Every structure is written in C-alpha cells, then in structure tokens.
Amino acid sequence: MERMFYVYLLHSAKDNGFYIGYSTDLKRRLSEHTRGASFATKSRGPWKLIYYEAYTEREDAEGREKFLKSGAGRRFLRAQLRHYLQRFPARVKGFASRGSNHDAPALY
C-alpha cells in the first residue's frame, strides 16, 4: 500500500478555535491530540476532526497545509465548511465574523 500524507482541520470544543496540521498517520496524530500529547494543542481540547485531505506526495500535502494556513486557505475552508460553521456562534476563533453580518463566519 502506498504511503499517504494527510492535511487536517480540528475544531476545539473548549475555545471554538481551529488547528490545521499535517501527518503521515492521521489516526495516530488524532490520538495524540485527543490525549493531550501534542504541545500545540494540549491545552485546547477536546478536539473534533472536521476536515482532511489525503495526498500521495509529501510535497503536495506540505504545500496544501501551508496554503490552508494562509488567508486564502482559510477563506476556502470557510466556504467548504459553511454548513458546519453555521452551527456555532458567529465568532469562531480563526473564522470569526467581520463587519455587521454576524451570521456568516469569516476570518479576522
């Protein structure tokens, strides 16, 4: 079986924020986030996996992770996950509303 490379998005139930990450073993990495074994996310759990993409080439996954962490990438995720984001308060950390339209999640 060919090795896969994953880019993923987690949603924090604690602070309503998000975490974008990359891994070659998505199940193991999610377990680390859940157990608090990841320094970057240990104080913000529990976490829910809400989106992921799989790639056959490491460079493609790393490039996608970098893109998703950019302003354009966050806009893409906001559009892609618009129905999921509508279930939460208008100010979702990392995807918070801008301006007077508090019903549509947006970036800071």
N, C-alpha and C positions, 0 to 999 in steps of 0.2 A: 504494500500500500504506500502510495506517495505521501510524503510529509506535507502537512498543511500548516499555514500561518494565519492566525486569526487577529482581527481588529474588533474590539468590542466596546460597548457602552453600558455602563452600570448606572443605576439610579439609587440614590441614598434615601432610605426611609427616614433617617434621622434628621438630615438637614435639607432634603429635597434637591440636593445637588447631583452632579454627574461626574463620572470618571471615564475617560477614554483610555483604553490600553491595548497592548499587543502581546500575543503569546503563541507559542508553538503547541501548547497543551491547554486548551480552553477549560476543560473540566478541572484540571489541577489548579489552574490560576484562579478560577472562581471559588474553589475550595479555600485557597489561601485568603482571598478577600473575605469570605464568609467567616473564617476562623480568626480574622484579625492579624494574620501573619504577614500582611503587606504593609510596610511602613506608610506608604502614600495614602492608604485608605482605612487603616485600623481604627481610627477614632470616629469614623463617619458612618459605620454600618448600622443596621443591616443593609445589604445591597441586593438589588434585583437586576439580573441581566435582561436588558430590554432590546438589544440590537447587537448583531455581529455579522461580520463578513469573513469569508474564507478565501485564501489565496494559495496558489501552488508555488509562488516565488516570494522569497523573503523580502526582496527589494520592493515588490508591489505592495505588500502588506505594510511595510515601514513607511512608504510614501503615502499610503492611504491614511495611516494613523496621523501622520504629520498634517495632511490636508484636513482631516476631521477636527483637529485641534485649532485650526485657523478660523477666522471669521466666516469665510465662505463654507467651510466644512460644517460649522455649527448651524449656519442657515440651511444647509442641505438636511442635516439631522432634524432640525425643527420642522421642515416641510415633510420629511419622511415619516416623522413620528407625531404628526399634528393631532391625531385622534388620541394617542396615549397621553400627550401633554395636556390635552383639554380636561383630563380627569383631575388635574392638580391646580392649586392656587395660581393666580396669574404670575406671581413672582417665583418662578422656579429657578434656582441658582444655576447660572450658566446659560439659561434660556429665558431670562426674565423679560417681562414686558417693557417696551419703550413707548413713551408718549401716552396718549389718553386711551388707547384701545387695550384695556387690561384683560380682555378675553382671549387674545391671541398671544401665545408665548413667543417671545422674541429674545434676541441677545441683549446683553447690557449695552 
